[in-house]
């Protein structure tokens, strides 16, 4: 009898420890999710600011190309590349990968990641080559670089246009602003051709 009571209390004690262990594990999980949610929120605002800065810098880049300010083109291109690299590094992290699979916010996270990827591709594959040619002062080769930049912008337009509307207004507004700018961005190869044509005219007048 004594053994039976002792065994029963031992079993209940083990079950109690298991329940307490489960509660502690759940508490740790809730706290981790809360911390992760705050970090995601903080990083999301940083990316929003970086994306807006990239679009603003692209407008500056267009003006510099139009005026033939190749030193300015190189400086602005480097700035865009740095901003895009920082944003891409953030959204490729494990927190963002996990969040993209969650209900409710998953679609918004996917949209942010897709937008950042599109802008980063413009920077790496389009603006990068333009900056290299601008630094070297190789004006004729800029035409090819401009054409490559235009191609990357067209890809980005398609990517952004295909994004479905999420549940977060801030993300939706950021996507809408990017879409609006990409629709209005000038054809850089035409900008370059116009500038080069103007340069040749000036040379002939000398």
C-alpha positions in Angstrom: 0.0 0.0 0.0 2.8 2.3 1.0 4.6 1.6 -2.2 1.4 2.3 -4.2 0.9 5.7 -2.6 4.6 6.6 -3.0 4.5 5.5 -6.7 1.3 7.6 -7.2 2.9 10.7 -5.7 6.0 10.2 -7.7 4.0 9.9 -10.9 2.0 13.0 -10.1 5.3 14.8 -9.3 6.7 13.8 -12.6 3.6 14.9 -14.5 3.7 18.2 -12.6 7.3 18.8 -13.6 6.4 18.0 -17.2 3.6 20.5 -17.1 5.8 23.1 -15.6 8.4 22.4 -18.2 5.8 22.8 -21.0 4.6 26.1 -19.5 8.2 27.4 -19.3 8.9 26.3 -22.9 5.7 28.1 -24.1 6.6 31.2 -22.1 10.1 31.2 -23.7 8.4 30.8 -27.1 6.0 33.7 -26.5 8.8 35.9 -25.3 11.0 35.0 -28.3 8.1 35.7 -30.7 7.5 39.0 -29.0 11.2 40.0 -29.3 11.3 38.8 -32.9 8.1 40.8 -33.7 9.7 43.9 -32.3 12.9 43.3 -34.3 10.9 42.7 -37.5 9.0 45.9 -36.9 12.2 47.9 -36.3 13.9 46.5 -39.3 10.8 47.0 -41.4 10.9 50.7 -40.7 14.6 50.9 -41.5 14.0 49.2 -44.9 11.1 51.5 -45.7 13.4 54.5 -45.2 16.2 52.8 -47.2 13.8 52.0 -50.1 12.6 55.6 -50.2 16.2 56.9 -50.1 17.1 54.5 -53.0 14.2 55.9 -55.2 15.2 59.5 -54.3 18.8 58.7 -55.2 17.7 57.2 -58.5 16.0 60.6 -59.4 19.3 62.3 -58.5 21.1 59.9 -60.7 18.8 60.6 -63.6 19.5 64.4 -63.3 23.3 63.8 -63.1 23.2 61.6 -66.2 21.2 64.3 -68.1 23.8 67.0 -67.2 26.8 64.8 -67.8 27.9 64.9 -64.2 29.8 61.7 -64.3 31.6 62.3 -61.0 28.2 62.8 -59.4 26.9 59.6 -61.2 29.7 57.6 -59.6 29.1 59.0 -56.1 25.3 58.5 -56.2 25.7 55.0 -57.6 27.9 54.0 -54.8 25.4 55.4 -52.3 22.5 53.4 -53.9 24.6 50.2 -54.0 25.4 50.6 -50.2 21.7 51.2 -49.3 20.5 48.3 -51.4 23.1 45.9 -50.0 22.1 46.8 -46.5 18.4 46.3 -47.2 18.9 43.0 -49.0 21.2 41.7 -46.2 18.3 42.4 -43.7 15.5 40.7 -45.6 17.6 37.6 -46.3 18.0 37.0 -42.6 16.3 34.0 -40.9 13.8 36.2 -39.1 12.4 37.5 -42.4 12.4 34.1 -43.9 10.4 32.7 -41.0 8.0 35.7 -41.0 7.2 35.2 -44.7 5.6 31.9 -43.9 3.4 33.2 -41.1 -0.4 33.8 -41.5 -1.7 37.4 -41.8 1.8 39.1 -42.1 3.4 36.6 -44.4 2.2 38.2 -47.6 3.4 41.7 -46.5 6.8 40.3 -45.6 7.0 38.6 -49.0 6.2 41.9 -50.7 8.9 43.8 -48.8 11.4 41.1 -49.6 10.4 41.1 -53.3 10.6 44.9 -53.5 14.0 45.0 -51.9 15.2 42.3 -54.2 14.0 44.2 -57.2 15.7 47.5 -56.1 18.9 45.6 -55.3 19.0 44.0 -58.7 18.7 47.4 -60.3 21.6 48.5 -58.1 23.9 45.5 -58.6 23.2 44.7 -62.2 22.2 48.1 -63.6 23.6 51.0 -61.6 26.9 49.2 -60.8 28.0 49.0 -64.4 27.0 52.6 -65.0 29.1 53.7 -62.1 32.1 51.8 -63.4 32.0 53.4 -66.8 31.4 56.8 -65.2 34.4 56.5 -63.0 36.6 55.5 -66.0 35.2 58.3 -68.1 34.4 55.9 -70.9 31.5 57.8 -72.3 30.8 55.6 -75.4 30.6 52.5 -73.2 28.0 54.2 -71.0 25.5 53.6 -73.7 25.7 49.8 -73.1 25.6 50.3 -69.4 22.5 52.6 -69.7 20.7 49.9 -71.8 21.5 47.3 -69.2 20.1 49.6 -66.5 16.9 50.0 -68.5 16.5 46.3 -68.8 16.9 45.8 -65.0 14.3 48.6 -64.4 11.9 46.8 -66.7 12.3 43.6 -64.7 11.7 45.4 -61.5 8.5 47.0 -62.9 7.2 43.5 -63.8 8.1 42.2 -60.3 6.4 45.1 -58.5 3.3 45.0 -60.7 2.8 41.3 -59.9 2.8 41.8 -56.1 -0.5 41.1 -54.5 -2.0 43.5 -52.0 -1.1 42.7 -48.4 -2.8 43.5 -45.1 -0.4 46.2 -44.0 -1.1 49.7 -45.3 2.5 50.9 -44.8 3.8 48.1 -47.0 1.1 48.6 -49.6 1.9 52.3 -49.7 5.6 51.6 -50.1 4.9 49.2 -53.0 2.6 51.7 -54.6 5.2 54.5 -54.4 7.9 52.2 -55.9 5.5 51.2 -58.7 4.6 54.9 -59.4 8.3 55.9 -59.6 9.3 53.0 -61.8 6.6 53.9 -64.2 7.9 57.5 -64.4 11.6 56.8 -64.4 13.2 58.0 -67.7 14.7 55.7 -70.3 18.4 56.0 -69.2 19.7 54.9 -72.6 17.8 57.8 -74.2 19.1 60.2 -71.6 22.7 59.0 -72.3 22.1 59.2 -76.1 20.8 62.8 -75.8 23.7 63.9 -73.7 26.2 62.2 -76.0 24.5 63.8 -79.0 24.7 67.2 -77.3 28.3 66.7 -76.6 29.0 65.8 -80.3 27.2 69.0 -81.3 29.3 71.1 -79.1 32.5 69.5 -80.4 31.4 70.2 -84.0 30.7 73.8 -83.2 34.3 74.4 -81.8 
